[in-house]
Amino acid sequence: QLQLVESGGGLVQPGGSLRLSCAVSGATLDYYAVGWVRQAPGKEREGVSCVDSGGVSPNYADSVKGRFTISGDNAKNTVFLQMISLKPEDTATYYCAAVDNYYCAGYVTDVSGYNFWGQGTQVTVSS
């Protein structure tokens, strides 16, 4: 059973940076596409970014392009989300999610396809 554990959330001022980590256990990144999904209070879950199996070929939602960078470390079986130039509208609970599929592009817009989820980590952008 694949397990995902997020870390790295916190409180940051507008314009600041954070790096989220998603530690994957139970299988290697070679067989799963992994992504980040966020949910703000009162809003639906929104796909943020994802990488294909093996931690390659990143995809991003338009709202975060140029500010967020996703990467995979196969040796550590971990996926990272580096976030810079954070805005108050980035405030949300960020979830790591995975699917037993090689390709992830479709899951940025349709997060219902993910079949493994972490518990989430809170990111708050506020002055």
N, C-alpha and C positions, 0 to 999 in steps of 0.2 A: 504494500500500500504506500503510495507516494505521500510524503508529508512535506509541508512548506511552512517555514517559520520566518516571519518578517522581523526586522529590527531597524533602528536608525531614525525613527520618527521623533518629533519634538516641536518645540516652539521656536520660531525664527522670525526676525523682522522682515518686512518687505524688502526685496532686493537681495536677501540672504540666500544661503545654500544649505542643502542637506543631501546626504547619501543614504538611501535605503538599501538594505540587504535582504535577500531571500535565500535562506539555506534550504537546500533540497535534500531529502533523504528517502531511501527506499528504492531509488533507481537513479540512473545517471541522466545528465542533460541530453545525452545522445538520442534519447527516445521520446522526449517531450518538448513541445513548444511551451515557453513560459512567458507570462506577461504581468503587467501591473494594471490594476483596476482601482479606481477611487470612487468613493461615495460621500458626498457632502450631505449635511442634515437636510432632510426634506426633498432630496433629489435622487434620481435613479443612478445606478452604478454606471460609470463611464470608463471605457477603455482608454488607457493612457499610452501604453507602449508594450511591445512584445518582441521576442526573438525566436527564430526558428530553432529546432532541435540542434544541439551542439553549440548553442549560444551565438548564432550568426544571423545575419540579415535582419537588422533592426527595423521596426515599424513604429510610427508615432502618430498620435492624434494631432490634428492641426493646432489645437490649443496649446500644445507643449513643444512643438517643433522649434528647434534652435535654443531651447532652454533645458530640456531634459535629455539625458543620454543613458541608454540601457546597454548593459554589457554582461557577458557571461564568463565565468571562470570555471572551466571544466575541471581543473585540478581540485578546486575547492567545492565543486558542485553547487555553486552559488551564483545568483543573478543579482546585479546591482542596478539601482536607478539613481544616477547623479542628477540632482536638480539645482539649477542656478536661477538667478533673477526671479526668485519666487514672488508671487503675487497673493494678495488676500484671497482671491478666488481659487487658489490652489489648495486652500484649507479643506481637508477631507480625511477620512480614514482610507488608507492605501492598503490594498490587498494584493498579495502575490497569488497568481493563479496559473494552472498548468493544464495541458490537454495532450492526450496521447495521439499526437499528430505531428508530422514533421514541419508543417508550415503554419505560421501564425497570423498572417496578414489579415485574414477575415475576422479574427477575434478582437481586433482593435475596435471595430464598429459593432460587433455582435458578441458580447461577453458571455451570453448564455451557453456558448459552446464549451467553455472551460469546465472540466469535471473534477478538478482538485483545487482547493482553496486554502489559504492560510487564515490566521485569525485576525489579521489586520494590524496596522500601526498608525497612530494618529499623527497627522501633520497639521500644525496650526501656524498660519502666517499672519502676524499681527504686530502692530507697534505698541 
